[in-house]
Amino acid sequence: MLNKLLNILFFFVILHTSNIKVVKIMRMNFYLLKMAGRKLYPIQISLSWDGNRIQKTIGLSVKEGEFDTKREKFKRNIHNEKELNSYLENIKTNINEYYYNNLALKKAISKPEFLSFLNNLLQPEENNAQNFNRRTIPEIVSDVLERISNSPEFQHSTIKKYRTNVNYIISFQKDELKKKIFIEDVNQDLIKKYAYFLSLKKNLQDPSIHKSIKIFSTLLNKAFEFSFTDNNQHKIHFSNTLRSLNLNTESQKFALSNDEFKKIFDYVPSSDIMQISKDCFLLQIFTGLRYNDLKAITKERIDFDNKILKFQQTKTNNDVIIPLIEPALQILEKYYFSLPVPSIKKLNDNIRDICENAGLNDTIERVWKSLNRRKVTKIEKFKVISNHYGRLTFTVESLRGGALDREVMASTGHRDSKSFEVYKKIAKPEGIENVRSALEKRFGKKNK
């Protein structure tokens, strides 16, 4: 608004202090210079006056969706919108003052003179203008989180993990480094500092540190994919750092023993919700289903002739085929093939109560390891059991019963053998019938 009033004032002065009958107003526009193959478009200024025209880039490059070409301003979705628009306004003010001052003095401005002024105006600011585009790493990963939060491609649990890790990265810059970090700063030294920050300040263990560093790398990969940055040199640094840190990522999980399974199966819950929770857990043991997939079971997805369940997994979108042994069918029939699955927190709490009341009270050792720190704690077994132990027990018992890796993976939906290694370390193990046979040997054809 101030610039508009200034322009009107200059125009008014010119009309009343000169003998010029017609004043040609200068036209000034900002627009994107679109070029094929570019993810970021330079902003160009166009000046037209007295039959002359100048076009020049101003030292800023942006994505198309960040600049409003009608209003000739940066949109609010860009993180430093106020600073950038202030920079544009400053350019406009200086150009207007130069043009209308000369016009008030009845001095014609040649194209070389205007170009020289423009070069002097923009040149000192060019490096600063480019710095406006330098988003810090926390700003970049926050933009990535905002983008994927609105995408159906990502599960809520994945978004939750990413959000936690974005907060770790923000805290790492603010509280640990106490200085801004940019994507070109990513190297092995920075990633190692981040690992020790996670260990010492966030008290994470090796497996969680490993996951957090992988998520950090994934967020930067997504930033490159979404054109939030054109720098993709970080990948090699993450992989090399993980190798050099040699984090202990081995799981301390276990499969339920025969005796533990029998205790859970024979336990009589004290309420309907506890009985439902027990049946959900048993069904996971019999089928290897993840929590989210318990809700996906319908009668239409069951092939009763061949006694198999076929569906697409919620987490991975993988198609799986799961043999249904008789105890699993009994549970499904009990609820008319639609389980009233409790919330995941409620289910896990109830499973621990069931395991405690069923007598899974043995004390086990848990090794806490975080980089160079290590300690051993003792804890009652029921306190560490969750619904995932049902899926784990299904997988381990299938392998122990003689089913091949690829056959079990067809039922569990594991995408690659690497993610399947944790189960193979717990259990040393043709076709879908082998999985069925292994489960029936373990749990029996009928449990009444």
C-alpha positions as CSV (number, residue, x, y, z in Angstrom):
1,M,0.0,0.0,0.0
2,L,2.8,2.4,0.8
3,N,4.4,1.8,-2.6
4,K,1.2,2.5,-4.3
5,L,0.7,5.8,-2.5
6,L,4.4,6.7,-3.3
7,N,3.8,6.0,-7.0
8,I,0.7,8.2,-7.0
9,L,2.6,11.0,-5.2
10,F,5.4,10.9,-7.7
11,F,2.9,10.9,-10.6
12,F,1.1,13.9,-9.0
13,V,4.3,15.9,-8.6
14,I,5.3,15.2,-12.3
15,L,1.9,16.4,-13.6
16,H,2.2,19.7,-11.6
17,T,5.9,20.5,-12.0
18,S,6.5,19.8,-15.6
19,N,5.4,20.8,-19.1
20,I,5.1,17.2,-20.2
21,K,1.6,16.7,-21.6
22,V,1.6,12.9,-21.5
23,V,3.4,10.8,-18.9
24,K,4.1,7.2,-19.8
25,I,3.9,5.0,-16.7
26,M,6.5,2.4,-16.2
27,R,5.2,-1.2,-16.0
28,M,6.9,-3.6,-13.7
29,N,6.1,-7.4,-13.4
30,F,7.6,-10.4,-11.6
31,Y,7.0,-13.8,-13.2
32,L,8.5,-17.3,-13.3
33,L,10.9,-18.2,-16.1
34,K,9.9,-21.8,-16.8
35,M,12.5,-24.0,-18.3
36,A,12.1,-27.7,-19.3
37,G,13.8,-30.2,-16.9
38,R,14.1,-27.7,-14.0
39,K,12.5,-28.3,-10.7
40,L,13.0,-24.8,-9.5
41,Y,12.1,-21.8,-11.7
42,P,14.0,-18.5,-11.6
43,I,11.9,-15.3,-10.8
44,Q,12.4,-12.7,-13.5
45,I,11.5,-9.0,-13.4
46,S,10.2,-7.3,-16.5
47,L,10.4,-3.4,-16.8
48,S,8.7,-1.5,-19.7
49,W,8.9,2.3,-20.1
50,D,9.0,4.7,-23.1
51,G,9.2,1.9,-25.6
52,N,12.0,0.2,-23.8
53,R,12.0,-3.2,-22.1
54,I,14.3,-5.0,-19.7
55,Q,14.1,-8.6,-18.4
56,K,16.4,-9.9,-15.7
57,T,16.4,-12.6,-13.1
58,I,16.5,-11.4,-9.5
59,G,18.5,-14.2,-7.9
60,L,15.6,-16.3,-6.6
61,S,14.4,-19.7,-7.8
62,V,11.2,-21.4,-6.5
63,K,8.8,-24.2,-7.3
64,E,5.8,-23.2,-9.4
65,G,3.3,-23.8,-6.5
66,E,5.1,-21.4,-4.2
67,F,4.7,-18.2,-6.3
68,D,1.4,-16.5,-7.0
69,T,1.8,-15.2,-10.6
70,K,-1.4,-13.1,-10.4
71,R,-0.5,-11.3,-7.2
72,E,3.2,-11.5,-8.0
73,K,4.0,-12.6,-4.5
74,F,5.2,-15.7,-2.7
75,K,2.4,-17.9,-1.3
76,R,1.9,-18.5,2.4
77,N,2.8,-22.2,2.1
78,I,6.5,-21.3,1.8
79,H,8.3,-21.2,5.1
80,N,9.9,-17.7,4.8
81,E,7.1,-16.1,2.8
82,K,7.3,-12.7,4.7
83,E,11.0,-12.4,4.2
84,L,10.8,-13.2,0.5
85,N,7.9,-10.8,-0.1
86,S,9.8,-8.1,1.8
87,Y,12.7,-8.6,-0.6
88,L,10.4,-8.2,-3.6
89,E,8.9,-5.1,-2.1
90,N,12.3,-3.6,-1.5
91,I,13.2,-4.1,-5.2
92,K,10.0,-2.5,-6.3
93,T,10.5,0.5,-4.0
94,N,14.0,1.2,-5.2
95,I,13.0,0.9,-8.9
96,N,10.0,3.2,-8.5
97,E,12.1,5.8,-6.7
98,Y,14.8,5.7,-9.4
99,Y,12.3,6.0,-12.3
100,Y,9.9,8.6,-10.9
101,N,12.8,10.8,-9.4
102,N,14.3,11.0,-12.9
103,L,10.9,11.6,-14.4
104,A,10.3,14.5,-12.0
105,L,13.6,16.0,-13.1
106,K,12.5,15.6,-16.7
107,K,15.4,13.3,-17.3
108,A,14.9,10.5,-19.8
109,I,16.3,7.1,-18.8
110,S,18.0,5.1,-21.5
111,K,17.9,1.3,-21.5
112,P,21.7,1.0,-20.7
113,E,21.3,3.4,-17.8
114,F,18.3,1.5,-16.3
115,L,20.1,-1.8,-16.8
116,S,23.2,-0.5,-15.0
117,F,21.0,0.7,-12.1
118,L,19.2,-2.7,-12.0
119,N,22.5,-4.6,-12.0
120,N,23.8,-2.5,-9.1
121,L,20.5,-3.0,-7.2
122,L,20.4,-6.7,-7.6
123,Q,24.1,-7.7,-7.6
124,P,24.8,-7.0,-3.9
125,E,21.6,-8.8,-2.9
126,E,22.0,-11.8,-5.2
127,N,23.9,-13.9,-2.7
128,N,21.4,-13.0,0.0
129,A,18.5,-13.8,-2.3
130,Q,19.9,-17.2,-2.9
131,N,20.2,-17.7,0.8
132,F,16.5,-17.2,1.1
133,N,16.1,-20.5,-0.7
134,R,18.4,-22.4,1.7
135,R,16.0,-24.2,3.9
136,T,17.4,-25.8,7.0
137,I,17.2,-29.5,7.4
138,P,14.4,-29.2,10.1
139,E,12.4,-27.0,7.7
140,I,12.9,-29.4,4.8
141,V,11.8,-32.5,6.8
142,S,8.9,-30.6,8.3
143,D,7.7,-29.8,4.8
144,V,8.0,-33.5,3.9
145,L,6.0,-34.5,7.0
146,E,3.3,-32.0,6.0
147,R,3.1,-33.4,2.5
148,I,2.9,-37.1,3.5
149,S,0.5,-36.4,6.3
150,N,-2.2,-35.7,3.7
151,S,-1.3,-38.7,1.5
152,P,-3.3,-42.0,1.7
153,E,0.0,-43.7,0.7
154,F,1.2,-43.6,4.4
155,Q,-0.3,-45.3,7.4
156,H,-1.1,-43.4,10.5
157,S,1.5,-45.4,12.4
158,T,4.2,-44.4,9.8
159,I,3.2,-40.7,10.1
160,K,3.5,-41.0,13.8
161,K,7.0,-42.4,13.6
162,Y,8.0,-39.7,11.1
163,R,6.6,-36.9,13.3
164,T,8.6,-38.2,16.3
165,N,11.8,-38.2,14.2
166,V,11.2,-34.8,12.8
167,N,10.9,-33.5,16.4
168,Y,14.3,-35.3,17.1
169,I,15.9,-33.5,14.2
170,I,14.5,-30.1,15.2
171,S,15.8,-30.7,18.8
172,F,19.2,-31.8,17.4
173,Q,19.6,-28.5,15.6
174,K,18.2,-26.3,18.3
175,D,19.4,-27.9,21.6
176,E,22.5,-29.9,20.6
177,L,24.2,-28.0,17.7
178,K,22.7,-24.6,18.5
179,K,23.2,-23.5,14.9
180,K,21.4,-24.0,11.6
181,I,22.2,-27.1,9.5
182,F,21.6,-27.3,5.8
183,I,21.4,-30.3,3.5
184,E,25.0,-29.7,2.2
185,D,26.2,-30.1,5.8
186,V,25.2,-33.8,5.9
187,N,28.2,-36.0,6.3
188,Q,29.4,-38.9,8.4
189,D,30.5,-36.6,11.2
190,L,27.1,-34.9,11.5
191,I,25.2,-38.2,11.4
192,K,27.4,-39.7,14.1
193,K,26.7,-36.6,16.2
194,Y,23.0,-37.2,15.6
195,A,23.4,-40.9,16.7
196,Y,25.1,-39.8,20.0
197,F,22.4,-37.2,20.5
198,L,19.7,-39.9,20.2
199,S,21.7,-42.1,22.6
200,L,22.6,-39.6,25.3
201,K,19.8,-37.0,25.1
202,K,16.8,-39.2,23.9
203,N,18.0,-42.4,25.7
204,L,17.4,-44.6,22.6
205,Q,18.8,-48.1,22.3
206,D,20.7,-49.3,19.3
207,P,17.7,-50.7,17.3
208,S,15.8,-47.4,17.7
209,I,18.9,-45.3,16.8
210,H,19.3,-47.4,13.7
211,K,15.7,-46.9,12.8
212,S,15.8,-43.2,13.4
213,I,18.9,-42.7,11.2
214,K,17.1,-44.7,8.5
215,I,14.0,-42.5,8.8
216,F,16.2,-39.4,8.7
217,S,17.6,-40.6,5.4
218,T,14.1,-41.5,4.1
219,L,12.9,-38.0,4.9
220,L,15.7,-36.4,2.9
221,N,15.1,-38.9,0.1
222,K,11.4,-37.7,0.0
223,A,12.5,-34.1,0.1
224,F,14.5,-34.7,-3.1
225,E,11.5,-36.6,-4.6
226,F,9.2,-33.8,-3.8
227,S,11.7,-31.2,-5.2
228,F,12.1,-29.5,-1.8
229,T,15.8,-29.8,-2.5
230,D,18.0,-30.5,-5.5
231,N,20.8,-32.0,-3.4
232,N,20.8,-35.8,-3.2
233,Q,24.4,-36.4,-2.0
234,H,23.4,-37.5,1.5
235,K,22.6,-41.2,0.7
236,I,26.2,-42.5,0.7
237,H,26.9,-40.7,4.0
238,F,24.0,-42.4,5.8
239,S,24.9,-45.9,4.6
240,N,28.6,-45.5,5.4
241,T,27.8,-44.1,8.9
242,L,25.5,-47.0,9.8
243,R,28.2,-49.4,8.8
244,S,30.8,-47.6,10.9
245,L,28.6,-47.3,14.0
246,N,28.0,-51.1,13.9
247,L,24.7,-50.8,15.9
248,N,23.3,-53.9,17.5
249,T,20.0,-54.3,15.8
250,E,19.2,-57.8,16.9
251,S,15.8,-58.3,18.4
252,Q,15.3,-59.6,22.0
253,K,11.9,-60.9,21.2
254,F,10.9,-64.5,21.6
255,A,8.2,-66.9,20.5
256,L,5.8,-68.4,23.1
257,S,6.8,-71.9,24.2
258,N,4.4,-74.8,24.2
259,D,3.8,-74.5,27.9
260,E,3.2,-70.7,27.6
261,F,0.7,-71.2,24.8
262,K,-1.2,-73.8,26.8
263,K,-1.4,-71.5,29.8
264,I,-2.9,-68.7,27.7
265,F,-5.3,-71.1,25.8
266,D,-6.5,-72.6,29.1
267,Y,-6.9,-69.3,30.9
268,V,-10.6,-68.3,31.4
269,P,-11.0,-64.5,31.3
270,S,-13.1,-62.7,33.8
271,S,-15.0,-60.4,31.3
272,D,-16.2,-60.3,27.7
273,I,-13.6,-57.7,26.7
274,M,-10.9,-59.9,28.1
275,Q,-12.3,-62.9,26.2
276,I,-12.3,-60.9,23.0
277,S,-8.7,-59.8,23.6
278,K,-7.7,-63.4,24.2
279,D,-9.4,-64.6,21.0
280,C,-7.7,-61.8,19.0
281,F,-4.3,-62.8,20.4
282,L,-5.0,-66.5,19.7
283,L,-6.1,-65.7,16.2
284,Q,-2.8,-63.8,15.6
285,I,-0.9,-66.9,16.9
286,F,-2.9,-69.1,14.5
287,T,-2.7,-66.8,11.4
288,G,0.2,-64.4,11.9
289,L,-2.1,-61.4,11.2
290,R,-1.0,-57.9,12.2
291,Y,-3.2,-55.8,14.4
292,N,-4.7,-53.7,11.6
293,D,-5.4,-56.9,9.5
294,L,-7.5,-58.4,12.3
295,K,-10.1,-55.7,11.4
296,A,-9.9,-56.6,7.7
297,I,-11.2,-60.1,8.0
298,T,-14.6,-60.7,6.4
299,K,-16.4,-63.9,5.4
300,E,-16.0,-63.0,1.7
301,R,-12.3,-63.2,2.0
302,I,-12.3,-66.8,3.2
303,D,-12.1,-69.7,0.8
304,F,-14.0,-72.3,2.9
305,D,-13.3,-75.2,0.4
306,N,-9.6,-74.8,0.8
307,K,-9.6,-73.3,4.2
308,I,-7.6,-70.2,3.4
309,L,-7.8,-66.5,4.0
310,K,-6.9,-64.3,1.0
311,F,-6.6,-60.5,1.3
312,Q,-4.4,-57.4,0.8
313,Q,-2.5,-56.3,3.9
314,T,-3.2,-52.9,5.3
315,K,0.4,-52.0,6.0
316,T,2.2,-53.2,2.8
317,N,-0.6,-53.7,0.3
318,N,0.8,-57.1,-0.3
319,D,-1.5,-59.9,-1.3
320,V,-1.2,-62.8,1.2
321,I,-2.7,-66.3,1.5
322,I,-3.0,-67.7,5.0
323,P,-4.0,-71.3,5.8
324,L,-6.9,-71.4,8.4
325,I,-6.5,-74.3,10.8
326,E,-9.5,-75.4,12.7
327,P,-8.9,-73.4,15.9
328,A,-8.7,-70.2,13.8
329,L,-12.0,-71.0,12.1
330,Q,-13.7,-71.7,15.4
331,I,-12.7,-68.2,16.7
332,L,-13.9,-66.6,13.4
333,E,-17.2,-68.5,13.5
334,K,-17.7,-67.4,17.1
335,Y,-17.8,-63.8,16.0
336,Y,-19.6,-64.4,12.7
337,F,-16.3,-63.6,10.9
338,S,-16.2,-60.0,12.1
339,L,-14.0,-59.5,15.2
340,P,-14.8,-56.6,17.6
341,V,-11.1,-55.7,17.8
342,P,-10.3,-53.4,20.8
343,S,-7.9,-50.4,20.3
344,I,-4.3,-51.4,20.0
345,K,-3.5,-50.0,23.5
346,K,-6.4,-51.7,25.1
347,L,-5.6,-55.0,23.4
348,N,-1.9,-54.9,24.5
349,D,-2.9,-54.0,28.0
350,N,-5.4,-56.9,28.1
351,I,-2.9,-59.3,26.6
352,R,-0.4,-58.5,29.4
353,D,-3.1,-59.0,32.0
354,I,-4.0,-62.3,30.5
355,C,-0.4,-63.4,30.4
356,E,0.1,-62.3,34.0
357,N,-3.0,-64.1,35.2
358,A,-2.1,-67.2,33.1
359,G,1.2,-67.5,34.9
360,L,3.8,-66.1,32.5
361,N,5.7,-64.6,35.4
362,D,9.2,-65.9,34.7
363,T,11.9,-63.3,35.1
364,I,13.9,-62.6,31.9
365,E,17.0,-60.5,31.2
366,R,16.8,-57.6,28.9
367,V,20.1,-56.1,27.6
368,W,19.9,-52.3,27.1
369,K,22.6,-51.2,24.6
370,S,23.0,-47.7,23.2
371,L,26.3,-47.1,21.3
372,N,29.0,-47.6,24.0
373,R,26.6,-47.9,26.9
374,R,25.3,-51.2,28.1
375,K,23.2,-52.5,31.0
376,V,21.3,-55.6,31.9
377,T,17.9,-55.4,33.6
378,K,15.5,-58.2,34.8
379,I,11.8,-58.0,34.1
380,E,8.8,-60.3,34.3
381,K,8.0,-61.9,30.9
382,F,4.4,-60.9,30.7
383,K,5.4,-57.2,30.9
384,V,7.1,-57.3,27.5
385,I,4.4,-59.3,25.6
386,S,2.2,-57.5,23.1
387,N,-0.1,-58.5,20.2
388,H,3.0,-58.7,17.9
389,Y,4.1,-61.8,19.8
390,G,1.2,-63.6,18.3
391,R,2.5,-62.9,14.7
392,L,6.0,-63.8,15.8
393,T,4.9,-67.1,17.3
394,F,3.0,-68.0,14.1
395,T,6.1,-67.3,12.0
396,V,8.6,-69.1,14.3
397,E,6.5,-72.2,14.7
398,S,5.8,-72.4,10.9
399,L,9.6,-72.3,10.3
400,R,10.3,-74.9,13.1
401,G,7.6,-77.1,11.6
402,G,9.5,-77.3,8.3
403,A,7.9,-74.7,6.1
404,L,10.3,-72.9,3.8
405,D,11.1,-69.2,4.2
406,R,9.4,-68.1,1.0
407,E,6.3,-70.2,1.9
408,V,6.0,-68.5,5.3
409,M,6.7,-65.1,3.8
410,A,3.7,-65.7,1.4
411,S,1.5,-65.9,4.5
412,T,3.1,-63.2,6.6
413,G,3.6,-60.7,3.7
414,H,7.2,-59.9,4.4
415,R,8.6,-58.1,1.3
416,D,12.2,-59.3,1.5
417,S,14.4,-61.9,3.3
418,K,16.3,-59.2,5.2
419,S,13.3,-58.2,7.2
420,F,12.5,-61.9,7.8
421,E,15.9,-62.6,9.4
422,V,14.7,-61.7,12.9
423,Y,12.3,-64.7,12.8
424,K,14.9,-67.1,11.4
425,K,17.3,-66.2,14.2
426,I,14.6,-67.2,16.7
427,A,13.7,-70.4,14.9
428,K,15.7,-72.6,12.6
429,P,13.4,-74.0,10.1
430,E,6.1,-77.1,1.0
431,G,3.8,-74.7,-0.1
432,I,0.8,-73.5,1.9
433,E,0.1,-77.0,3.1
434,N,3.5,-77.1,4.9
435,V,2.5,-74.0,6.8
436,R,-0.8,-75.6,7.7
437,S,0.9,-78.8,8.7
438,A,3.4,-77.0,10.9
439,L,0.7,-75.1,12.7
440,E,-1.5,-78.2,13.2
441,K,1.5,-80.0,14.7
442,R,2.1,-77.2,17.0
443,F,-1.5,-76.2,18.1
444,G,-3.5,-79.3,17.1
445,K,-6.4,-79.6,14.7
446,K,-9.1,-78.7,17.3
447,N,-9.0,-76.9,20.6
448,K,-12.3,-77.1,22.4
